[in-house]
C-alpha cells in the first residue's frame, strides 16, 4: 500500500518543491534553518495533497487513458486518495503556521485553495495552466513570509516556467500542435534573460546554464514533433528543470552556496523519476 501511495502522490517529484521556499526565503533575507525546514515541509505536504486530489478528480479519465494508475487499477480506493489529500492539506497549513506565523499561513492557505481549485475545476479549462503557474509562484512567496514584495521576481520566473510546462502537459496522451512547446521555449528564453540580468555571482550563470540544458533540448524536440511521448519527456524535463532554476535565483539573490547545494537534488530527482513518474 505504501508503494501505491508513493506512486499516487508522485512522491519523488516533491524534491522540486523546497527550492521554491528557499528562493523566496533568500530573496526576503530570512534564512533561519528551522523556518526554512518547516515551510519546505509544509509546501511538500500541500504538493502531495494536490497530486492525490488530481488523481481523485481524474479517476474516470484515467480509467480510460491511464488504467495503470493507482485508483483505476484498484490499488488505492478513491476515498483513500481524497482523505489523503485533505489530511495532507491540513498538515501543510499547520506546519506553515507553526514555522512561519500568520503571514506564511495566509499565503499557504491561498496556495492550497489554488491547488484545490485547479484539480477540481480549472484544470480542464483555458485557465488551467494559469492556476498551476499561480500555485508554484505562491509557493515561492510562502518562503518570503511578510516580505513578499522582495520575492516577486523569482516567483514570476518559477510561475512563467510552470505555465509553459502545464500547457505542454495537456498533450501528454494524445499529442498536440507545436504551439505549446514553442511557448515553453519562449518562456525559457525570457526566464534565462531575466535571471542573467544581474549576474552578481558566477554561480548564477552556471546554474542558469544548467536550467537551459535541463529543459531546452526536450522542448525543442517537442516543438519539432509534438507527439504524446515527446511532450511527456518535455514535461518531465520541465518539472526537474525547476531545481536549477530555483538554485540560480538563490545565487542571484546572494546565496550561491545554497544554490549550488540545491542543484545537487537534480540528479537525484532524475534517478527517482525512473522509478516513479513525476507526470
N, C-alpha and C positions, 0 to 999 in steps of 0.2 A: 504493500500500500504506500509506503514512504517513497519508493521509486516512482510510483504513478503520480503522487502529489508533486514530486520534483519536476516531472515532465509537464504536469498541469500548469504550474506557475512559471515554467521555463527558468528554473532556479539559477543556473549559471549566468543568465543574462543580467542578473542583478549586479554583477561586477561592474556594469556600466553606470550604476546609479550613484554610488558615493562620490564620484568625481563631480557630479552636479553640485552637491552640497559644498564640496571643497572649493570649487571655483567661486561660488558665491561667498564663502567664508573668507577666502583670500582677498577678493575684491572689497569686502567690508572691513578687512583688517582685524578679524576676530578668529584667531586660530587656537583657541583653547581646546586641548585634546578631548576632554570629556564632552564638551559641547558638540564638537565635530563628530565624534563617535556616536553619540546619542541621536543626532539629527540624521546621520547616514543610516543608522538602523531604522529610524522612523520612515525614511524615504524608501528603503528596501521593502519594508512591510507594505507600504502603500502600492509600490510597484507590483509586488507579488499578488496583492489583492486585485489589482487591475487585470493581471494575467488570468487569474482564476475566474473573475467575473466575465472576461472576454470569452472564455470557453463556455461558460454557462449560457451567455447570451447567444453564442454561435452554435449551440449543440445540435440544432436541427440542420443547419447548413453543413456543419462538419460531418453529420451522419451520411451526407451525400459526397462531399468533396474530400473530407479527411476522416474516414471512418476509423482510422487507427488511433486517433486522439483519445485521451483517457475517458472522456464522458461517453461519446458514441460507441466506443469499444466495450463499455460496461465495466471498466476497471475502477472508475470513480463515479459514484452516484451524483446526479445533478444537484441534489440537495446539499451534499457534502461540499461541492465546489462553491455554491452560493454562501453557505455558512462560513467556509474558509475565507472568502472574500470579505465578508462582514467582520469576522474576527480579526483579520489582519489589518483592516482599515482602522478598527478601534485601537488596536495595539500601536499602530503607527501614530495616531493622533495623541495617544497617551505618552509615547516616547518623545514626540515633538514638544509637547507642553512641558515635560519634565526637563528636557535638555536645553530648550531654547526659550522657554517662557511664553507669554501671551502672543508675542509677535510671530514666533515660529509656529505656534499652534494655529494662529489665524491663517497664515499662508498655507500651512499643511492642510487645513480644512478646505480651503479653496482648491488646492491641488487634488485632494480626494474627490471633491464634488465634480471637478472637471473630468477626472478619470472615470467616475461612475457615469457621468453624462455621455462621455464618448462611447463606452461599452453598451449602454442601454438605449441610446437614442441617436447620437450624432454619427456613429461610425460609418453607416451606410448612406450618409448624406454628403452633399458637397462640402459641408463644414467639418467633416470628419478629420481631415489632416490638420486643420487649424486647431481643433480641440486637442489633438495629440501633441502638436507643437507647443501649445499653451501649457500643457501639463509638464513637459520637460523644462520649459522656461521657468515655470513656477518652482520646480524642484531646485533650480539654481538660486532663486530668491529665498527659498527656505534657509539656505546656508547663510544668507546675508542678514537674517534677522530684521532688526529695525533700521538697518542701513541699506534698504532695498535699492535706493536710487544709485548707489555706487556699484551695483551688480547688474544694471540693465544691459550693458554691453555683452558680457558673457552669456546672460540669459537669452538675449536676442540671437547670438551666434548658435547656441545649442538649439533653440526653438526653430531657427531657419533650417538647420540641418535636418531636424526631425520632420519638418514639413515636407521636405523633398523625399525623405525615406518613406514616410507614410503614404505619400501619393503613389510611389512606386509599388508599395505593398498591395495595392488593390489589383494588380495584375499578376500576383504570385501564382495563381492557379491556372487561369486561362490566357495569360499574356495581356498585352496592351499595345498602345501606339507608342512611338518613340518619345512623345511629349513628356511624360512623367520623368523618364530618365534624363532627358535633356534639361528639364527643370532642376533636377537634383544636381546635375553638373554645373549649372549656372549658380546654384546656391553654394556649391563647394568653392567655386571661383570667388564669389563675393565674400564668403566667410574667410577664405585664405587672405584676401586683400585686407580685410578688417583686422584680422589677427596680427598681421605683419605691419600694420600701420604705425606701430610704436614699439619696435623691437629693442627694448632696453637690455635684454639678455640674449645671448646666442642660443640658449636653450629654447627660446620661443620659436626661432626659425627652424631648429632641428625638429621640434615636436610638431610644428605645423606641417613640415615636410612629411613626417610620419603619418599625419592625418590624411594628407592628399594621397600618399602611397596606399593607405589602407582602403580608401573609398573610391578613388578615381578610376582605376582600371575596370572595376566591376560596373561602374556607372557608364563608362564608355562602351563596354560590351553590351550592356542592356539597351543603350541608345541605338546601337547598330542593329541589334536583334532583340526586340522586346518580348521574348518568349517567357513563359512561366518560369522555367529553370534559371534563365539569365537574370530575371527580375528578383527571384528568391535569393540568388547569390549577391546581388547588389543590395538588397535589403539587409541581409546578414552582415555584409561588409559595413553598411551604414551604421548598424547597431554597434558593432565593435569599434568603428571609427570614432564614436563618441569619446572613447578613452583618451586617445592622443589629442583630440580637440579640447577636452576639459584640461588636460595636462598643459597644453600650450597657453591657455588662458590663465592658469595658475602661474606659469612662468612669466607671462606678460605683466601680471599684476605684482610681480616682485617675489615670487616663491619658486625659483627654478628647481631647487632640490626637491620640493614637494611634487612639482610637475614631473620630474624625472622618475621619482618613486611611483607616482600614479601610473605612468606609462608601462610599468612592469606588468600591470594587470592585463595588457592587451594580448600577449601570447598565451596567458593562462585562459582568458576568455575564449580565444580561438580554439584551444585544445579541448576545453569543456564543451564547446559547441558541436564537436564531432560526436559527442555522446548524447547531448540534449539540445535539440534545435532551438535557437533563440526566436524563431518566427512561427 
